[in-house]
Amino acid sequence: MSQIITNAFSRYWQECLTNQTPVVLDEFVLANVPDLDPAAPIDPDSGLPPAGQIVHRNKVDQRGRINNDAVAYTIVMDTTVGDFGFNAMYLINKASGMVGMIVHKGLETKLKTDEAAGQTGNSLVKSMLMEYDRAAEAAATHVDASTWQIDYAARLRGMDDDLRLQALQFFGPAAFYGDGFKLVNESGVYKVQPGVAYVGGLRAELNEVKKITPGPKPVGLWLDIYRAGSLLDAWVNHFTLTLSGPDMVDHLDSNGYQHHVAKVAIINSDGSVTDVRRKRTIELTGDVTGKGILEDAKGVTIAVEIKDGSHRHKWGDLDDVPELALKRHRHPWENIDEVPAGLGTYAAATTNVATQLREKSGFYNASNGANGMPFGSEWKYYFNAAHANASGYNGMIGLDFAGSEMGFATVENGIFKGWRQLWHSESKRIQVKADANPMFEMHIPGRHASAMTLQPDGSIHWWGTDGAGGWANTRAIMASGSFQVVGSHWAASNSHAYAAQWANNAPFHVDFGEVPGVSDYYPIVRGRSSAANAGYRTQVELGMLRSGNVWGQGVLMVGSAERATPQAVYTFDINGKFYAPGGVHDAGQRVYSPNNPPSWWSITNRPQVVEDIRFTAMVIRQYPESASISEFGSGVIVTAATYAEFADVCTQATRQLQKLINGTWVTIAY
């Protein structure tokens, strides 16, 4: 069977909402459609079939509210109606002919009573359920369908609830199988694993991994499940995964469906996950303890542990105990009665740690015994794990009485390998001791490894993997007074093109990231020194200056380290401009600019400043006072003088001005 609400009804419903008029569906149309496949999807744009296929029309006898979003329409056909067969039902608005809902089903026969022919008719009740948002309000239907329909649903719900209660008794309030619904955090992505769970007696199955995105933490993840369906559909379990800070409880929703909830996990403040899924377990009590998890169609393995003190033995009551049983059947000393003298005191029984620790561990003084841990206090705790091989294979850990020093040792094929020392955290140091090149390694299995080694010359070398399972050359070296970055690794993995370097990370790279940029200075590297027995403590620094939301400037500072501020601050910007506070000099000579021209004295005393202009030799002339202007000689007047005793004579000194043009001096002013 298939059913659908038509597109025509969707448009009609919108018109009713706009006009504030109720939805009216008041007639059933029954039809016998040839070659109808009741399982095939129905075209939502379908209308009524041809008139020749329509076998019966019947007004709606009753309609009733199922819930807020569902209304049932019903017709009753008694024994006076027939004879015909039908496999399609249409719920329509009789006035307009608009088809609201279509149901395709298997062929069904309706017979009427015919006494003459000896035929007994049948009575049929047919219902169509319309489900859409606020259906009961839209159709102005407020009478519950249960007041007039035969309530087979009540019996079915009772049967469903009987099954649910049986499952609840068997599985408990909640039971999760394997990794079903387990929440895992994979690099910040939270994923719920597929699987099966029972909550409140209802079964939920997640078929694929489901991602969730938590908000504020901590927060709980809950599985919320309920059972629902319609009069014409199978009832199924519906579930959701809900994030909630407060604890959730079982509840009824607005449609009257009972919800059952179970907590799956807690996402903690630091992002870690605590699994709180409940599982079916078998737990042993009494003189033993043990717990096993029940899984469907699987055996249960329980590790049984005998409680200390639950049963006791007298030493004399243990007859002919095999050696292997002695090793596997152990008791704390305090639970064994009447132990012979000496066996309960390790100090009296232990003379060689390496051999006797194959049989026992404990707290004792082995300072006078062979192969004892040579560091820490005299009394120590020894923990042993021995191999069954008779040749002698065992390992031991020693912890001194003060709890500040630890060591470990092994025996291999009967040969004691000696103690290695570990340092407890309270000693405030971790030590690696070796005759040559002690190493501290950091390792991500299958990906990367890095190590720090101490060389015989006292320098520290940083190493890294080469990506092919071996060690690459040294990455960096720190020696007394120097730090060296091995640039060959950079050269092997970066472009050497000049144009590409600006975008690459340099071997020594400082990235300050996004900064306020209002008026901030960021130092990159600094050097400082002073003259022996004289002082003059000098500091040089390279840095970066940000002045508002513009490009930053490079800064070079030089000055006395004994002052709070530098004496000279040089700046250079992205436009190629360089600013020097004390001027720029070339080979000892000051370099000038239009904004800072040389003085006249500098020009007259440094003729090399202008090399293509010159004066000719001086010419001295004397003229009578009565001479006209045209009689004066040509040239630039350098000096003119008139002496009193020669009042009628004027003396003139002149030079001609020349310029060097194409290798020839040419007079340009005279």
C-alpha positions in Angstrom: 0.0 0.0 0.0 1.1 3.5 -0.8 -0.4 6.9 0.1 0.3 10.6 -0.5 -1.0 14.1 0.3 -1.3 15.9 -3.1 0.3 19.2 -4.2 -3.2 20.4 -4.9 -4.0 20.1 -1.2 -0.8 21.9 -0.2 -1.9 24.9 -2.3 -5.5 24.7 -0.9 -4.2 24.5 2.7 -2.1 27.7 2.1 -5.2 29.5 0.7 -7.2 28.4 3.8 -4.5 29.8 6.1 -4.5 33.1 4.1 -8.3 33.4 4.1 -8.7 32.1 7.6 -11.2 29.5 6.4 -11.3 25.8 7.6 -10.0 22.9 5.5 -13.0 21.0 4.1 -12.5 17.4 2.9 -16.0 15.9 2.7 -16.2 13.0 0.2 -14.6 9.6 -0.5 -14.2 8.5 -4.1 -13.5 4.8 -4.6 -12.1 3.5 -7.9 -10.9 0.3 -9.6 -7.8 1.3 -11.5 -6.5 -1.4 -13.9 -3.0 -2.7 -13.6 -2.4 -0.7 -10.4 0.8 -1.4 -8.4 -0.1 -0.6 -4.8 3.5 -0.5 -3.8 4.6 2.0 -6.4 5.1 5.7 -5.4 2.1 8.0 -6.2 2.6 11.1 -8.2 1.7 14.1 -5.9 0.2 15.9 -8.9 -2.3 13.1 -9.6 -6.1 13.8 -9.6 -9.2 11.7 -9.9 -9.1 8.7 -12.4 -11.3 8.6 -15.5 -15.1 8.4 -14.7 -15.3 4.9 -16.0 -12.9 3.7 -13.3 -14.9 5.3 -10.4 -17.1 2.7 -8.7 -18.5 4.6 -5.7 -18.8 8.0 -4.0 -19.6 8.4 -0.3 -19.8 11.4 1.9 -17.5 11.5 4.9 -19.5 10.1 7.8 -17.2 11.1 10.6 -13.9 13.0 11.2 -11.9 13.0 14.4 -8.7 14.4 16.0 -5.9 11.9 16.4 -3.4 14.5 17.7 -2.5 18.1 17.0 -1.1 17.2 13.6 -3.4 14.3 12.4 -7.2 14.1 11.5 -9.0 10.8 10.6 -11.8 10.8 8.0 -14.1 7.8 8.0 -16.9 6.3 5.9 -19.2 3.4 6.8 -20.6 1.3 3.9 -23.4 -1.0 5.1 -24.9 -4.1 3.4 -27.1 -1.9 1.1 -24.0 -0.7 -0.8 -22.5 -2.8 -3.6 -21.5 -4.7 -5.7 -18.0 -3.4 -6.7 -14.3 -3.9 -6.2 -11.9 -1.0 -5.5 -8.1 -0.6 -5.1 -7.8 3.2 -4.9 -9.4 5.7 -2.5 -9.5 9.5 -2.9 -10.4 12.1 -0.2 -11.7 15.2 -1.9 -13.4 18.6 -1.5 -16.8 17.8 -3.1 -17.5 21.4 -4.1 -14.3 22.0 -6.0 -13.3 18.5 -6.8 -9.8 19.1 -5.3 -8.1 15.8 -4.4 -6.5 16.1 -1.0 -5.2 12.5 -0.4 -4.8 9.3 -2.4 -4.4 5.7 -1.2 -3.5 2.8 -3.5 -4.2 -0.7 -2.0 -4.9 -4.2 -2.9 -8.2 -5.0 -4.6 -11.1 -5.2 -2.1 -14.7 -6.3 -2.8 -17.9 -4.7 -1.5 -21.1 -6.7 -1.7 -24.6 -5.8 -0.9 -27.3 -8.2 0.4 -29.4 -9.7 -2.3 -32.0 -12.0 -0.8 -33.3 -13.1 -4.2 -29.9 -14.4 -5.2 -29.1 -15.6 -1.7 -26.1 -13.2 -1.3 -25.2 -11.8 2.1 -23.6 -8.4 1.9 -20.6 -7.1 3.9 -20.1 -3.9 5.9 -16.9 -1.9 5.5 -15.4 0.9 7.5 -12.7 2.9 5.7 -10.6 5.7 7.1 -8.0 8.0 5.7 -5.5 9.8 8.0 -4.3 13.3 7.0 -1.1 14.3 8.8 0.3 17.8 8.4 1.2 20.7 10.7 -1.7 21.7 13.0 -4.1 19.6 11.0 -6.8 19.4 13.8 -6.9 23.2 14.0 -6.9 23.7 10.2 -9.9 21.3 9.8 -11.7 22.7 12.9 -11.8 19.2 14.3 -11.7 18.9 18.1 -13.6 15.7 18.7 -11.3 12.8 19.6 -11.5 10.0 17.1 -11.7 7.5 19.9 -15.3 8.7 20.7 -16.7 7.2 17.6 -14.1 4.8 16.0 -13.6 1.3 17.0 -10.3 1.6 18.9 -8.2 -1.3 17.7 -5.2 0.9 18.3 -5.8 0.6 22.1 -5.3 -3.1 21.9 -2.3 -2.8 19.6 -0.7 -0.2 22.0 -1.4 -2.6 24.8 0.4 -5.4 23.0 3.3 -3.0 22.2 3.6 -2.0 25.8 3.6 -5.6 27.0 6.6 -6.3 24.7 8.3 -3.1 25.9 7.8 -4.1 29.6 9.2 -7.6 28.9 12.3 -6.0 27.3 12.5 -3.5 30.2 12.6 -6.4 32.7 15.3 -8.2 30.7 17.5 -5.2 29.7 16.8 -2.8 32.5 16.4 0.9 32.1 19.1 1.0 29.6 21.6 -1.4 28.0 24.2 -0.6 25.3 26.0 -3.3 23.3 29.7 -3.2 22.5 30.7 0.2 21.2 27.1 1.1 20.2 26.4 4.8 20.8 29.8 5.3 22.3 31.0 8.9 22.0 34.6 9.4 21.0 36.6 12.6 20.5 38.8 12.4 17.4 41.0 15.5 17.3 38.2 17.8 18.4 35.5 16.0 16.2 32.9 14.2 18.4 31.5 11.0 16.8 28.8 8.6 18.0 29.6 5.0 17.0 27.0 2.8 15.3 25.4 0.0 17.2 22.4 -1.1 19.3 20.9 0.0 22.6 17.7 -0.6 24.6 16.3 2.3 26.5 13.0 2.0 28.5 12.5 -1.4 26.7 12.6 0.2 23.2 15.3 -0.8 20.7 17.4 1.9 19.0 19.9 1.0 16.2 22.3 3.6 14.8 23.5 2.4 11.4 26.4 4.8 10.8 28.7 7.2 12.6 26.9 10.4 13.7 28.8 13.6 14.3 27.7 16.0 17.0 28.8 19.6 17.8 28.7 20.5 21.5 28.3 24.0 22.7 29.3 25.2 26.2 30.9 22.4 28.3 30.5 20.4 30.4 27.4 18.9 28.8 25.7 15.5 28.7 24.8 13.5 25.6 21.4 11.7 26.0 19.6 9.1 23.9 15.9 10.0 23.7 13.5 7.3 22.2 9.8 6.9 21.7 7.4 4.7 19.7 5.0 6.3 17.2 3.0 5.7 14.1 -0.3 6.2 12.4 -3.5 4.2 11.9 -2.3 3.2 8.4 1.4 2.7 9.1 3.5 0.3 11.2 4.6 1.8 14.5 8.3 2.1 14.8 10.8 3.5 17.4 12.1 7.0 16.8 15.2 8.3 18.6 17.3 11.4 18.8 20.7 12.2 20.4 20.3 15.3 22.5 23.0 17.5 24.2 21.8 18.8 27.6 23.5 20.3 30.7 20.6 19.5 33.1 19.7 15.8 33.5 16.8 14.7 31.3 13.9 12.5 32.5 11.2 10.4 30.9 8.4 12.5 29.6 5.3 12.8 27.4 5.4 15.1 24.4 2.6 17.3 23.1 1.3 14.5 20.9 1.0 12.1 23.8 4.0 10.0 23.0 6.0 8.6 25.9 9.7 9.3 25.7 12.4 7.3 27.5 15.9 8.7 28.0 19.4 7.4 29.0 22.6 9.2 29.4 25.3 8.2 26.9 28.3 10.3 27.8 29.6 13.5 29.4 31.7 16.0 27.5 34.0 17.5 30.2 35.2 21.1 30.3 38.6 20.2 28.8 36.9 18.4 25.9 37.5 14.9 27.1 34.7 12.3 27.1 33.4 10.2 30.0 31.5 7.1 28.9 28.5 6.5 31.1 26.6 3.9 29.0 25.0 1.2 31.0 25.8 -2.4 30.1 24.3 -5.7 31.1 26.6 -7.3 33.5 27.0 -10.4 35.7 28.7 -9.7 39.0 29.9 -12.2 41.5 29.7 -11.6 45.3 30.7 -13.4 48.4 34.2 -14.8 48.9 35.1 -13.9 45.3 34.7 -10.8 43.1 34.2 -10.6 39.4 32.2 -9.0 36.7 31.4 -9.8 33.1 29.5 -8.0 30.3 26.6 -9.7 28.6 26.5 -9.5 24.8 23.9 -11.1 22.5 24.8 -14.6 21.4 28.2 -14.4 23.0 29.8 -16.2 25.9 30.7 -14.3 29.1 34.2 -14.3 30.5 34.6 -13.4 34.2 37.9 -12.9 35.8 37.4 -14.2 39.4 39.4 -12.8 42.2 39.4 -14.4 45.7 39.0 -11.7 48.3 41.8 -11.3 50.8 41.0 -13.0 54.1 38.0 -14.9 52.7 39.6 -18.2 53.5 42.7 -19.1 55.5 45.1 -22.1 55.8 47.4 -23.4 58.4 50.9 -24.0 56.9 50.9 -27.5 58.3 47.6 -28.2 56.5 49.2 -27.7 53.0 50.5 -31.2 52.1 52.3 -32.2 48.9 51.6 -28.9 47.1 53.2 -29.0 43.6 55.8 -26.4 42.9 53.8 -24.8 40.0 50.7 -24.6 42.3 52.8 -22.8 44.9 53.7 -20.2 42.3 50.2 -19.7 41.0 48.3 -20.1 44.3 49.5 -17.2 46.5 48.3 -15.5 49.6 49.4 -12.4 51.5 51.6 -13.4 54.5 49.1 -12.1 57.0 46.5 -14.5 55.7 48.6 -17.6 56.3 48.5 -18.9 59.8 51.5 -20.4 61.7 54.1 -19.5 59.2 57.5 -21.0 60.2 60.0 -18.5 61.7 62.1 -16.6 59.1 59.8 -17.0 56.1 57.8 -13.9 57.0 60.8 -11.7 57.3 62.6 -11.0 54.0 65.6 -9.4 55.8 66.4 -12.8 57.3 65.8 -14.8 54.2 67.4 -12.7 51.4 71.1 -12.7 50.7 71.0 -12.2 46.9 68.4 -10.0 45.3 69.0 -11.2 41.8 68.2 -14.8 42.5 65.8 -14.7 45.5 63.6 -12.1 43.9 62.6 -14.8 41.4 60.4 -16.2 44.2 59.2 -13.1 46.2 58.9 -9.4 46.4 58.6 -7.2 49.4 60.0 -4.6 51.7 63.4 -5.4 53.3 67.0 -4.3 54.0 69.3 -5.8 51.3 72.3 -3.5 52.1 74.2 -6.6 53.2 73.0 -8.8 50.4 74.3 -9.2 46.9 73.0 -7.3 43.9 70.8 -4.9 46.0 69.9 -1.5 44.6 73.0 0.6 45.3 71.3 4.0 45.8 68.6 5.4 48.1 68.0 4.4 51.7 68.9 1.0 53.1 65.3 -0.3 53.4 63.7 -0.6 50.0 60.6 -2.0 48.3 61.3 -4.6 45.6 58.8 -5.6 43.0 59.5 -8.7 40.9 58.2 -10.4 37.7 59.8 -13.7 36.8 59.8 -15.8 33.6 59.1 -19.5 34.0 62.3 -20.3 32.1 64.5 -22.2 34.6 67.6 -20.5 33.2 66.7 -17.4 35.0 64.9 -14.4 33.4 63.3 -11.9 35.6 63.0 -8.1 36.1 62.7 -6.0 39.2 61.9 -2.5 40.3 63.3 -1.0 43.4 61.9 2.0 45.4 63.7 3.4 48.4 61.9 3.8 51.7 61.8 7.6 51.3 60.1 7.3 48.0 62.6 9.6 46.3 64.7 7.3 44.1 63.8 4.4 41.9 65.8 1.9 39.9 65.3 -1.2 37.7 67.3 -4.3 37.0 67.1 -7.5 35.0 68.5 -11.0 35.1 69.0 -12.6 31.6 69.8 -16.2 31.3 71.0 -16.3 34.9 73.3 -13.2 34.5 72.5 -10.1 36.6 72.6 -7.0 34.3 72.9 -4.4 37.0 70.8 -1.5 38.3 69.8 1.6 36.3 68.7 4.6 38.2 65.5 6.6 37.7 64.7 9.8 39.4 61.4 10.5 41.2 59.6 13.7 40.4 60.2 15.1 43.9 64.0 15.1 43.1 63.1 18.0 40.6 65.3 16.5 37.8 65.2 13.8 35.2 68.7 12.3 34.5 70.0 10.4 31.5 73.4 8.9 32.2 75.6 7.2 29.6 79.3 6.8 28.9 78.8 8.6 25.6 76.2 10.8 23.9 73.3 10.5 26.4 70.0 11.2 24.6 66.5 12.4 25.5 64.0 11.3 22.8 60.4 12.5 22.0 58.6 10.1 19.7 55.2 10.0 17.9 55.0 6.4 16.6 54.8 6.1 12.9 55.2 9.8 12.3 58.0 11.9 13.8 60.8 11.7 16.4 63.1 14.3 17.8 66.0 13.9 20.2 68.4 16.0 22.2 71.9 14.6 22.7 74.9 15.7 24.8 78.2 15.5 22.9 81.6 14.8 24.5 82.6 18.5 24.0 79.6 19.6 26.1 77.5 20.9 23.3 73.8 19.9 22.9 72.6 18.7 19.5 69.0 18.6 18.4 68.2 15.7 16.0 65.1 14.8 13.9 64.0 11.9 11.7 64.5 12.1 8.0 61.0 10.8 7.1 62.4 7.4 5.9 62.9 5.7 9.3 66.4 7.0 10.0 67.9 10.0 11.8 68.6 13.2 9.9 71.7 15.3 10.5 71.8 17.7 13.4 69.1 20.4 13.2 70.7 22.8 15.7 73.6 23.0 18.1 73.9 24.9 21.3 77.5 25.2 22.5 79.1 27.4 25.2 78.3 31.0 24.1 76.8 30.1 20.7 73.6 28.8 19.1 73.9 27.4 15.5 71.1 26.5 13.2 72.2 23.9 10.6 70.9 25.6 7.4 71.5 22.6 5.1 68.1 21.2 6.2 66.4 24.5 5.2 68.3 24.4 1.9 67.2 20.9 1.2 63.5 21.5 1.6 63.0 25.1 0.4 63.2 27.0 -2.9 66.5 28.8 -3.6 65.0 31.3 -6.1 65.7 34.8 -5.0 62.2 35.9 -5.8 60.7 33.2 -3.6 62.7 33.9 -0.4 60.5 36.7 0.9 57.5 34.3 1.2 59.6 31.5 2.8 60.4 31.0 6.5 64.0 31.9 7.2 66.3 29.5 9.2 65.8 32.0 12.1 62.3 33.3 11.9 60.3 35.4 14.3 56.5 35.7 13.6 54.7 38.1 16.0 51.3 37.3 14.3 48.5 39.8 14.4 49.3 42.7 16.7 47.3 45.8 17.8 49.4 48.0 15.5 48.6 51.3 17.3 52.1 52.2 18.3 54.0 49.1 19.1 57.7 48.0 18.9 58.8 44.4 18.5 62.5 43.5 19.0 63.9 40.7 16.8 67.5 40.4 17.8 69.8 42.3 20.2 73.6 42.3 21.0 75.5 43.9 23.8 79.2 44.3 24.8 81.5 46.5 26.9 85.2 47.4 26.7 87.4 45.6 29.3 88.4 47.9 32.2 86.7 50.8 30.5 83.0 50.3 30.2 81.3 52.0 27.3 78.6 49.3 27.4 77.1 49.4 23.9 73.9 47.8 22.7 72.7 47.2 19.1 69.2 46.0 18.3 67.1 45.2 15.2 63.4 45.4 15.5 60.0 46.3 13.9 57.9 49.4 14.6 54.1 49.6 14.0 52.5 53.0 13.9 48.8 52.7 13.2 47.1 50.6 10.5 49.9 51.1 7.9 53.0 49.1 6.9 55.6 48.6 9.7 59.1 50.0 9.6 62.4 48.3 10.2 64.4 49.8 13.1 68.1 49.7 13.9 69.0 51.1 17.3 72.5 51.9 18.6 73.4 53.4 22.0 74.7 53.1 25.4 73.3 50.2 27.4 73.7 52.3 30.5 70.9 54.6 29.3 67.2 54.0 29.3 66.9 55.0 25.6 69.2 54.6 22.5 71.2 57.6 21.2 70.7 56.7 17.5 67.6 55.2 15.9 67.8 54.4 12.2 64.5 53.5 10.3 63.8 52.1 6.9 60.4 51.5 5.2 58.9 49.5 2.4 59.4 52.4 -0.1 63.2 52.0 0.2 63.6 55.2 2.3 66.3 55.1 5.0 66.4 57.7 7.8 69.7 58.4 9.6 69.6 60.8 12.6 73.2 61.9 12.2 73.6 62.1 8.5 75.1 59.8 5.9 78.8 59.8 5.1 80.8 58.4 2.2 84.5 57.8 2.7 84.6 60.2 5.5 82.7 62.9 3.5 79.2 64.1 4.4 76.5 63.2 1.8 74.1 66.1 1.2 70.5 66.3 -0.1 68.2 69.1 -1.3 66.7 69.2 2.2 70.2 69.4 3.8 72.4 71.4 1.3 76.1 72.1 2.0 77.2 75.5 3.3 78.9 78.1 1.0 82.1 77.6 2.8 82.0 73.9 1.9 81.6 74.8 -1.8 84.3 77.4 -2.0 86.8 75.3 -0.1 86.0 72.1 -1.9 86.2 73.0 -5.6 85.8 69.4 -6.5 82.1 69.7 -5.6 81.6 71.4 -9.0 83.9 69.9 -11.6 82.7 71.3 -15.0 82.6 75.1 -14.2 85.7 77.4 -13.8 87.0 81.0 -13.9 89.7 82.1 -16.4 92.9 83.9 -15.2 92.3 87.3 -13.6 92.7 90.5 -15.9 93.4 93.9 -14.2 92.4 97.1 -16.0 92.4 100.8 -15.1 90.1 103.3 -16.7 89.9 107.1 -16.5 87.0 108.4 -14.6 85.7 109.9 -17.8 85.6 106.6 -19.7 82.2 105.4 -21.0 80.6 102.1 -20.0 81.4 100.6 -23.3 85.0 101.0 -22.9 85.1 98.7 -19.9 86.6 95.3 -20.6 84.5 92.2 -20.7 84.3 89.5 -17.9 82.9 89.0 -14.4 84.1 91.7 -12.0 86.1 90.0 -9.2 87.5 93.1 -7.5 87.2 96.9 -8.2 89.0 99.6 -6.3 89.6 103.4 -6.5 92.4 105.0 -4.6 92.3 108.6 -3.4 95.6 109.7 -4.9 94.3 108.5 -8.3 90.8 109.8 -8.0 90.4 110.0 -11.7 91.3 106.3 -12.4 89.2 103.1 -11.7 90.9 99.8 -11.3 89.0 96.6 -12.3 89.9 92.9 -11.9 87.8 90.5 -14.1 87.6 86.7 -14.8 85.6 85.0 -17.5 83.2 82.1 -16.6 83.7 78.9 -18.5 81.9 75.4 -18.7 83.4 72.1 -19.9 81.4 71.0 -22.9 82.4 67.7 -24.7 86.0 68.1 -23.5 86.3 71.8 -24.5 86.1 74.8 -22.1 83.7 77.2 -23.5 83.2 80.8 -22.1 79.6 81.2 -21.1 79.8 84.6 -19.2 82.0 87.6 -19.9 
